[in-house]
């Protein structure tokens, strides 16, 4: 068998096998690229959901869904150092025990900084401005409703505090006890009406019989 025949035979065997291997490799690469694109799409959807939830909180304040969104940041934005740093700083500004130590302005600024970092990560840098983040749309009727609710909560808290002071104050407890005792004694010593006296006499007579 001549060399040309050998080369031809090798080509007939090797070329189809090589073509199959190359095709399988390209399919594998395409599948991985497709899977990665889907994964990136899911991550972006999760990032967008977190962003929308936190943007909405500018209007309605802290919500359960907002707390869930904050707790997902370290996972969903694991590839974004800027977002995770902004979240860390915002979290540090939130007092976990003594709410009286809360610096409202500082916490609000750090919350907006977090929103800005997420916005930049999503590709909105220069499109969603700092002014946009700081100025949510709140209709007057909603604002008035919130003020009334806040006033009601304050009034209720003051009422509870007043009742707690009465209950915990020994002198007031003693005074109330005396008043209740006096009223009870007055009821016991109250003379019976004529009808009640007559009924009682009849009852006593019946008992003797």
C-alpha positions as CSV (number, residue, x, y, z in Angstrom):
1,X,0.0,0.0,0.0
2,X,1.4,3.3,-1.1
3,X,1.8,6.3,1.2
4,X,-1.0,8.2,-0.6
5,X,-3.4,5.3,0.0
6,X,-2.4,5.3,3.7
7,X,-2.9,9.1,4.0
8,X,-6.3,8.7,2.2
9,X,-7.4,6.0,4.6
10,X,-6.3,8.0,7.6
11,X,-8.1,11.0,6.3
12,X,-11.3,9.0,5.8
13,X,-11.2,7.8,9.4
14,X,-9.8,10.8,11.2
15,X,-11.7,13.6,9.5
16,X,-15.2,12.4,10.4
17,X,-14.1,11.7,14.0
18,X,-12.5,15.1,14.3
19,X,-15.6,16.7,12.8
20,X,-17.8,14.9,15.4
21,X,-15.5,15.9,18.3
22,X,-15.4,19.5,17.1
23,X,-19.2,19.6,16.8
24,X,-19.6,18.2,20.3
25,X,-17.1,20.7,21.7
26,X,-18.9,23.6,20.0
27,X,-22.3,22.4,21.3
28,X,-20.9,22.1,24.8
29,X,-19.5,25.6,24.6
30,X,-22.8,26.9,23.3
31,X,-24.7,25.1,26.1
32,X,-22.4,26.6,28.7
33,X,-22.8,30.1,27.2
34,X,-26.6,29.7,27.2
35,X,-26.7,28.5,30.8
36,X,-24.4,31.3,31.8
37,X,-26.7,33.8,30.0
38,X,-29.7,32.4,31.8
39,X,-27.9,32.6,35.1
40,X,-26.9,36.2,34.5
41,X,-30.5,37.0,33.5
42,X,-31.8,35.5,36.8
43,X,-29.3,37.4,38.8
44,X,-30.2,40.6,37.1
45,X,-33.9,39.9,37.7
46,X,-33.1,39.4,41.4
47,X,-31.0,42.5,41.5
48,X,-33.8,44.5,39.8
49,X,-36.4,43.1,42.3
50,X,-34.2,44.2,45.2
51,X,-33.7,47.6,43.7
52,X,-37.4,48.2,43.1
53,X,-38.3,47.0,46.6
54,X,-35.8,49.3,48.3
55,X,-36.8,52.3,46.0
56,X,-40.4,51.7,47.1
57,X,-39.4,51.8,50.7
58,X,-38.5,55.5,50.3
59,X,-42.2,56.1,50.2
60,X,-43.7,53.5,52.6
61,X,-40.8,53.1,55.0
62,X,-39.6,49.7,56.4
63,X,-41.5,46.7,55.1
64,X,-41.2,43.0,55.5
65,X,-40.3,42.6,51.8
66,X,-37.7,45.3,52.2
67,X,-36.0,43.5,55.1
68,X,-36.0,40.3,52.9
69,X,-34.4,42.2,50.1
70,X,-31.7,43.6,52.3
71,X,-30.8,40.1,53.6
72,X,-30.4,38.9,50.0
73,X,-27.9,41.6,49.0
74,X,-24.8,39.7,50.1
75,X,-25.9,36.7,47.9
76,X,-27.3,38.4,44.9
77,X,-24.6,41.1,44.7
78,X,-21.7,38.8,45.7
79,X,-19.9,40.0,42.6
80,X,-20.4,43.7,43.4
81,X,-18.0,45.1,46.0
82,X,-19.4,48.6,45.9
83,X,-23.0,47.4,46.6
84,X,-21.9,45.2,49.5
85,X,-19.8,48.0,51.0
86,X,-22.7,50.4,50.8
87,X,-25.0,47.8,52.4
88,X,-22.5,47.2,55.2
89,X,-22.3,51.0,55.9
90,X,-26.1,51.3,55.9
91,X,-26.5,48.4,58.2
92,X,-23.9,49.8,60.6
93,X,-26.0,53.0,60.8
94,X,-29.1,51.1,62.0
95,X,-29.2,50.6,65.8
96,X,-30.1,47.0,66.7
97,X,-31.2,47.8,70.3
98,X,-31.5,51.4,71.3
99,X,-33.5,53.2,68.7
100,X,-32.9,56.5,70.4
101,X,-29.3,56.5,69.1
102,X,-30.6,56.5,65.5
103,X,-29.1,59.3,63.4
104,X,-32.0,59.7,61.0
105,X,-30.2,61.9,58.5
106,X,-27.1,59.8,58.4
107,X,-29.1,56.6,58.0
108,X,-31.2,58.1,55.3
109,X,-28.1,59.2,53.4
110,X,-26.5,55.8,53.6
111,X,-29.7,54.2,52.4
112,X,-29.7,56.5,49.4
113,X,-26.0,55.6,48.8
114,X,-26.9,52.0,48.8
115,X,-29.6,52.6,46.2
116,X,-27.1,54.6,44.1
117,X,-24.6,51.7,44.2
118,X,-27.3,49.2,43.1
119,X,-28.4,51.6,40.4
120,X,-24.8,51.8,39.1
121,X,-24.4,48.1,39.2
122,X,-27.5,47.6,37.1
123,X,-26.1,50.0,34.5
124,X,-28.1,53.1,35.3
125,X,-25.2,55.3,36.2
126,X,-25.9,58.8,35.0
127,X,-29.5,57.8,34.2
128,X,-30.9,57.5,37.7
129,X,-29.5,60.5,39.4
130,X,-28.9,61.3,43.1
131,X,-31.7,63.8,42.9
132,X,-34.1,61.1,41.6
133,X,-33.2,58.8,44.5
134,X,-33.6,61.5,47.1
135,X,-37.0,62.8,45.9
136,X,-39.6,60.0,45.7
137,X,-43.1,61.0,44.6
138,X,-45.5,61.2,47.5
139,X,-49.1,62.5,46.8
140,X,-50.4,65.0,49.4
141,X,-53.3,62.8,50.3
142,X,-51.0,59.9,51.3
143,X,-48.7,62.3,53.2
144,X,-51.7,63.7,55.1
145,X,-52.9,60.2,55.9
146,X,-49.4,59.2,57.3
147,X,-49.4,62.3,59.5
148,X,-52.8,61.4,60.9
149,X,-51.6,57.8,61.5
150,X,-48.5,59.0,63.2
151,X,-50.5,61.4,65.5
152,X,-52.8,58.5,66.4
153,X,-49.8,56.3,67.3
154,X,-48.3,59.0,69.4
155,X,-51.6,59.6,71.2
156,X,-52.0,55.9,71.8
157,X,-48.4,55.6,73.1
158,X,-49.0,58.5,75.5
159,X,-52.2,56.8,76.8
160,X,-50.3,53.5,77.4
161,X,-47.5,55.4,79.1
162,X,-50.1,57.2,81.4
163,X,-51.8,53.9,82.3
164,X,-48.4,52.3,83.0
165,X,-47.5,55.1,85.3
166,X,-50.8,54.7,87.2
167,X,-50.4,51.0,87.5
168,X,-46.8,51.2,88.7
169,X,-47.3,54.1,91.1
170,X,-47.9,52.8,94.7
171,X,-49.5,55.9,96.0
172,X,-52.0,56.0,93.1
173,X,-52.6,52.3,93.6
174,X,-53.4,52.9,97.3
175,X,-55.7,55.8,96.4
176,X,-57.6,53.8,93.9
177,X,-57.9,50.9,96.4
178,X,-59.3,53.3,99.0
179,X,-61.8,54.7,96.5
180,X,-62.9,51.2,95.4
181,X,-63.2,50.1,99.1
182,X,-65.3,53.1,100.0
183,X,-67.6,52.5,97.0
184,X,-68.0,48.9,98.0
185,X,-68.7,49.7,101.6
186,X,-71.3,52.3,100.5
187,X,-73.1,49.7,98.4
188,X,-73.1,47.2,101.3
189,X,-74.5,49.8,103.8
190,X,-77.1,51.2,101.4
191,X,-80.6,51.0,103.0
192,X,-83.0,48.7,101.2
193,X,-86.0,50.2,99.5
194,X,-89.5,49.5,100.8
195,X,-90.2,46.8,98.2
196,X,-86.9,45.1,98.9
197,X,-87.7,45.2,102.7
198,X,-91.1,43.7,102.2
199,X,-89.8,41.0,100.0
200,X,-87.2,40.2,102.7
201,X,-89.8,40.1,105.5
202,X,-92.0,37.7,103.4
203,X,-89.0,35.5,102.8
204,X,-88.2,35.3,106.5
205,X,-91.8,34.5,107.4
206,X,-91.9,31.7,104.9
207,X,-88.7,30.3,106.3
208,X,-90.2,30.2,109.9
209,X,-93.3,28.4,108.6
